[in-house]
């Protein structure tokens, strides 16, 4: 006997209702809407809900669907592109990129790190604090301008 299929169902982001539900932002949140959008795409790519090659809604259309300023959506898309999560192909639109081998390995190591912290009884905040402390001692690489 097998359990439910663990693979997430792909989203049809061309469907307004599906896109509204997926990208919905929490009004009044301390987290800015562009940051909520960015996080949603990053998390969905990591879970496989947004497969590589998935076309994201155009900026103006998504802004209209969510009742946001186009600049808000554009800022989220720019940050996603700078992080290598999406790529813009001219007038064809913005598409989810596949994670690189290095990113996949880093994600695996990060998940292992978080599991170890949980086993030690530490909170997410304590884990972030530890990571920040180590990064201050030994940065990965120089920060890029504007990052």
N, C-alpha and C positions, 0 to 999 in steps of 0.2 A: 504494500500500500504506500502510495506517495502522497505527500502533502501538497498544499497549493503551490502553483508555479511561482518561484521566488522572483522571476523577472518582472519588473514593473511594466505596465502597459504604456506604450508610447502615447505622447500627447499630440493632438492635432491643433497646433497653435494658429492655424488658419481659421479655426472655428472660434468665433468671438466669445461664446459662453465658456468654452474650455480655457481660452487664454485669460479671460477675466478671472475665472476661478483660480487658475494657476498663479497668475501674477498679482493677485489682489494684495493691496498694501493696507497696513493697519494705520488708519488715520489717527492722529493724536499720539502716535508712538514716539518715544525718544529717539528711535532709529529713523533717519531720514528716508523718504520713499525710494530714492535712487539706491541707497544702501540695501534696503529690503529687496528690491528687484535684483540687484547684483548677487546677494546671498542666495536668493531663490534659484537662480540659474546655476550658480556654483554647486549648490547642494544637489539639485536635480541631475546635473551631469555626473556627479560622483555616485549617485544612486542608480544611474542608468535610465532615469525617467526621460532625460533629454539625451538622446543618442547622438553621437558624432554625425554631423551633416544635417541635423535638424535646423530648419530655417526659422529664425525668430521673426515675430511680427515687425513690420516697419515701425520706426520710431513714432511717427505721427499717428499711425493707426493705433498702436498700443497706448500712446498718451491719451488719445480720444476715448478708447475703451475704458481706461482707468480714471479718467477725468483728472489727468496730471498735465503739467506743462511739458511740451516736447523736450525742452532742455533737461528736464529731470530724467526722462528715459534716455536721452542722448548721453547724459553723464554716466549712467549705469552701463550703457553699451561701450562707451569709451574705456571705462575702467575694466570691464570684462575683456575687451580686446587687448589692453595693455598687459593684463594678467595672462594672456594666452588662452583664455577660456572660449572666446569666440573669435571669428575672423569675419571681416567685412569684405565682400567681393563686389566692389563698385556698386552699380545699380542693381545687381542681383540680390543684394541684401546681406544680412548678418547670419552666420551659421555657427553652430556649436562645433568646436574643434575636439578632436580626440586628444586625450591626455598623452603626453610623451612618456616614454619608458621611465625616465628619471622621475617624473611626477607621480606615476603609478607606484614606483618603489617608495618614494617619499610618503605617499599617502598610506601605504602599508605600514611603514615604520611609525608614522604618526598614530595610526590606529593601535598599534602594539604599545606605544608609549602611553596612550590614554587608558588602555586596558590595564597596564601595570599601575598607573596612578589610582584607578578605581580599586584595584586589588589592595593597594596600600591605604585605602579609605580617604584619599584626597579629593577635594572638590575641583571643578573646572577652573575656578578662580585661582586656587592654589597651584594648579598645573600651569596656567598662563603665567603666573608670577615666577615660577621656577624657570620656565622657558625664557621669559624676558631677562631674568637674571643671568642665565647662561649666554644668551645672545649679546648682552652687554659685555660679558667677559671675553667672548670669542665670536664676533660677527661672522655670518656666513660669507658675505661679500659686501663690498661697498654699495650703499643704497644708490639707486639711480636718481637723477635730478627729477624732482616733481613726484616721486613715488611716495 
